[in-house]
Amino acid sequence: MTVDLGSIGVWRPAFQLDADLAYEVERLGYGAIWVGGSPPEDLGIVETLLDATERIAVATGVVNMWQADPEALARSYHRIEAKHPGRFLLGVGVGHREATQEYRKPYDKIVSYLDALAAAGVPGSATVLAALGPKVLRLSAERTAGAHPYLTTPEHTRRAREILGDGVLLAPEQKVVLDPDPERARRKARPVVSGYLGLANYANNLRRLGWTDADLADGGSDALVDALAVHGDADTVVRNVRAHLDAGADHVCVQVLPMDVDPLPSYRAIAEAVGLSTAV
């Protein structure tokens, strides 16, 4: 892979990212900013974040293949790479059937989209693929720098590493709530977590990991919410983030919840607990 992400980064929806946040996150020592929420093909927010910083990498997590024209996306990639060489990782994914009327034969769509990006000169080493199940994980290893799983646990990370093998990027996302009170933390996390549990890709992946239909029902069981949005003080949260690294991840994208509050106090506390000024 051509982009240095470091061991820990931040994940935020595109509409919650701006130049000021990027500047502060870089100062805290994070290695990457992941732009979530299906950013548009012009990648304007990516350019804004890179313009505002000096060293931190920026990755998309992820551009939706059904929404973004691959040739236009490739042009945006080349524009950004020319301006900020070696600092941008293009994450792409097929999204969810519940959100896309045209969603049919998703694996074929992924293959044809990667073909189109390659034909337009986007190197596989500068791309990463949203991947959960074994088939797409294997494809991510064959065609891109690696995999960016979302809404997963360290157990999924362990299984994904076995499939990917060595030398392939594995960068899972992990939601966190810095709150030592379990009930209060769950109230903050459940509205976000529950929104994903009705999507087949995520639900099927969680079932593969041993979670039951009862866990998926009614906004998610306490145990499932706790696994998908770890909570506690900064040291406790960092132990759970490190669990992904111990299970085989190269990089963990940390998403702070709830989404309607300033995330910087939490990111500062995590950076201090991790020791980002030295090493994760």
Number of C-alpha atoms within 10 A of each C-alpha: 18 15 19 17 25 18 19 26 27 23 25 20 17 19 11 15 19 14 17 11 17 23 17 16 22 19 16 19 21 25 22 29 29 26 26 20 17 20 21 17 20 18 20 12 19 28 20 14 22 22 15 17 18 13 17 25 25 29 25 29 30 25 27 21 21 19 14 17 16 23 18 13 21 22 18 18 25 15 15 21 17 10 13 16 12 17 21 26 26 26 26 25 22 21 20 16 14 11 9 12 9 9 14 10 8 18 13 10 16 21 13 14 21 22 16 16 21 16 13 17 14 22 18 22 17 21 25 28 31 25 24 23 18 15 11 18 22 18 18 25 22 13 18 22 25 28 29 27 24 19 20 21 25 22 14 22 23 17 15 24 21 13 15 20 13 11 12 19 25 30 26 28 26 26 28 27 25 24 20 14 12 15 11 12 22 21 12 18 24 22 15 17 20 17 11 16 20 15 15 13 17 18 18 18 17 22 13 12 14 10 16 15 14 9 18 19 12 11 18 21 19 13 12 19 24 20 18 21 28 27 26 17 16 22 15 17 26 22 15 20 27 20 18 25 22 14 18 23 24 19 25 27 27 23 23 24 24 19 15 8 9 13 18 14 12 19 22 18 18 23 21 16 17 20 13 19 12 7 10 16
